[in-house]
Amino acid sequence: MRGFTWKYNCHRLVWVEPAGDVDAAAGQERRMKKWRRAWKVALIEKINPDWRGLYPEVCGT
């Protein structure tokens, strides 16, 4: 089954934010979906200006 990453051609994790629980994470995601793209880009570049892949750091691989 093809999912989000295939549909939108996503290959790199460039932003993560810890959340207290699943409901808090889902609420933050819903709020961010309403943001303008420029706000999302600014948030990414604040913590990851080079847009490097964060998956190895997050998963410890």
N, C-alpha and C positions, 0 to 999 in steps of 0.2 A: 504494500500500500504506500502510495506517495503522499507525503505530508507537507507541512509548512516549508521546511527547508528546501525541498525539491521545487515546490511551486514558486517560491520567491528567490531561488538561486542563492541561498545563504550558505556560506562556507566558513565563516569565522565568528567566534564569540568575541565581541569587543567591549561589552559592558555587562557588569553583574552588580547586584545590590543585595545584601543580606536582608532577609525578612524574618520576622518573629514566627510566623506560621503561614500556612497555605492561604488562608483567608486574607491576611495582610498583603501577601504577594499578589494575589488576584486583584485586590482592590487597587494597589499601586499600578498594576498593568492596565486596568480599565481607565484610570485617570490619565496615564501617559498616552493612551491611544488618542486622546483628545488634544494632545499637545501638537504644536506646529513642528514640522521637521527640523527647522533651525534650532529649536529648543532641545530636541533630542540629540542633535549633532553636538551642540554646546556641552551637554551633559557628558557625552562620550569623550569629547576632547579634553574635558576638565580632568578626568582620571586616566585617560589613555590617548594622549595627543598623537601618537604614531599609529593608532588603530591596529596594534599588534593583537594577535590571537591570544585570548586569555584561557582557553580551554585547558591547556596543560597545568596552569597555575591553579585553576579551580578544582580540577580532578586529581591533581598530584601525579600526573604522568609526564 
